[in-house]
Amino acid sequence: MASSLSTVTIEEIGAAATGPLWLQLYVFKDRGISADLVQRGRAAGCRAVCRTVSVPVQGNRERDARNGFKLPEGLDMANFRGLVQERMPDRRGTEPTSGLDRLVSEQFDASLTWDAVDWLRGIAGMPVVLKGIMTREDARLAVQHGVSAVVVSNHGGRQLEGAWPTSRALRDVVEGVEGKIPVRVDGGIRRGGDVLREIALGATAVQIGRPYLWGLAAGGQRGVERVVELLVSDLKRAMALTGCPSLRDVDTGLLAG
Ligand SMILES: Cc1cc2nc3c(=O)[nH]c(=O)nc-3n(C[C@H](O)[C@H](O)[C@H](O)COP(=O)(O)O)c2cc1C
């Protein structure tokens, strides 16, 4: 899944991708910017658009503020060149603030409701997925609004202090969708056993964020490939150790209590 805020364009990612590609979407106050990106994503070969709903406003990231976080020299938000300030706004005066925080508060639409999901379905021309669903009620509403899948996510615990762990929220969301749409989950998937647990709790698939970045930092492309290899081999080991020849054999019977 390619982020809206990626440092290479969706066209470059589409040209390089060999597997199924999804576009992750943040909705800007200027909806034209988001609509244009969705259209570009479709043209670049994206098969779904995944609207993130866990960032109506930015979480209180004190380290980012203290460090005045912004994109380093040589990197920009490539999809938005010429549209928004693509290197993130500068710190204002001496007030501690991160560029990302200012981007979110100045550009993202914090007032979106379910109408915006209907709007996105109307313009997307491809399946719409919501990432950041954490409650049974929102899961039901997602189904009612014609969403094709949901991702249970608390944004890696980086938005709301004290938010439920996603494994806990997953059970409610799975009940809420009543088997009508797939439920994926992210947050803290680091080992094969983590994948098994989420599948046993009813997830159709898991998503992974930070491990790819750690692999990239440690070893570039090879580092990312190694992260995937380690996760796959660890998953196979966990399946063997629990007597599950296929993921279809994984069910709640694996869980204690
Ligand atoms: C550096 C960083 C950047 C992220 N950027 C985005 C983003 O642009 N869009 C999004 O939906 N989630 C973003 N996330 C959240 C991840 O998609 C994911 O929900 C979260 O990291 C939890 O998974 P993990 O524990 O495997 O990292 C970002 C996370 C990190 C750490």
The ligand as an SDF file (V2000), in Angstrom:
LIG
                    3D

 31 33  0  0  0  0  0  0  0  0999 V2000
    7.0050    6.5200    9.8440 C   0  0  0  0  0  0  0  0  0  0  0  0
    5.5780    6.0930    9.6980 C   0  0  0  0  0  0  0  0  0  0  0  0
    4.8100    6.6520    8.6920 C   0  0  0  0  0  0  0  0  0  0  0  0
    3.4770    6.2890    8.5310 C   0  0  0  0  0  0  0  0  0  0  0  0
    2.7530    6.8490    7.5240 N   0  0  0  0  0  0  0  0  0  0  0  0
    1.4770    6.4620    7.3390 C   0  0  0  0  0  0  0  0  0  0  0  0
    0.7290    6.9890    6.2560 C   0  0  0  0  0  0  0  0  0  0  0  0
    1.2160    7.8130    5.4950 O   0  0  0  0  0  0  0  0  0  0  0  0
   -0.5380    6.5580    6.1080 N   0  0  0  0  0  0  0  0  0  0  0  0
   -1.1140    5.6400    6.9510 C   0  0  0  0  0  0  0  0  0  0  0  0
   -2.2780    5.2630    6.7590 O   0  0  0  0  0  0  0  0  0  0  0  0
   -0.4230    5.1260    7.9910 N   0  0  0  0  0  0  0  0  0  0  0  0
    0.8520    5.5110    8.1910 C   0  0  0  0  0  0  0  0  0  0  0  0
    1.5610    4.9940    9.2470 N   0  0  0  0  0  0  0  0  0  0  0  0
    0.9010    4.0140   10.1430 C   0  0  0  0  0  0  0  0  0  0  0  0
    1.1340    2.5900    9.6320 C   0  0  0  0  0  0  0  0  0  0  0  0
    0.4570    2.4090    8.4120 O   0  0  0  0  0  0  0  0  0  0  0  0
    0.6220    1.5270   10.6070 C   0  0  0  0  0  0  0  0  0  0  0  0
   -0.7670    1.7280   10.8410 O   0  0  0  0  0  0  0  0  0  0  0  0
    1.3390    1.5150   11.9380 C   0  0  0  0  0  0  0  0  0  0  0  0
    2.7240    1.8170   11.7880 O   0  0  0  0  0  0  0  0  0  0  0  0
    1.1540    0.2050   12.6970 C   0  0  0  0  0  0  0  0  0  0  0  0
    1.8880   -0.8690   12.1670 O   0  0  0  0  0  0  0  0  0  0  0  0
    3.3420   -1.3220   12.7230 P   0  0  0  0  0  0  0  0  0  0  0  0
    3.2340   -1.5790   14.2060 O   0  0  0  0  0  0  0  0  0  0  0  0
    3.6340   -2.6040   11.9450 O   0  0  0  0  0  0  0  0  0  0  0  0
    4.2760   -0.2200   12.3980 O   0  0  0  0  0  0  0  0  0  0  0  0
    2.8980    5.3370    9.4180 C   0  0  0  0  0  0  0  0  0  0  0  0
    3.6740    4.7640   10.4230 C   0  0  0  0  0  0  0  0  0  0  0  0
    5.0050    5.1350   10.5780 C   0  0  0  0  0  0  0  0  0  0  0  0
    5.8210    4.4670   11.6870 C   0  0  0  0  0  0  0  0  0  0  0  0
  1  2  1  0
  2  3  1  0
  2 30  2  0
  3  4  2  0
  4  5  1  0
  4 28  1  0
  5  6  2  0
  6  7  1  0
  6 13  1  0
  7  8  2  0
  7  9  1  0
  9 10  1  0
 10 11  2  0
 10 12  1  0
 12 13  2  0
 13 14  1  0
 14 15  1  0
 14 28  1  0
 15 16  1  0
 16 17  1  0
 16 18  1  0
 18 19  1  0
 18 20  1  0
 20 21  1  0
 20 22  1  0
 22 23  1  0
 23 24  1  0
 24 25  2  0
 24 26  1  0
 24 27  1  0
 28 29  2  0
 29 30  1  0
 30 31  1  0
M  END
$$$$
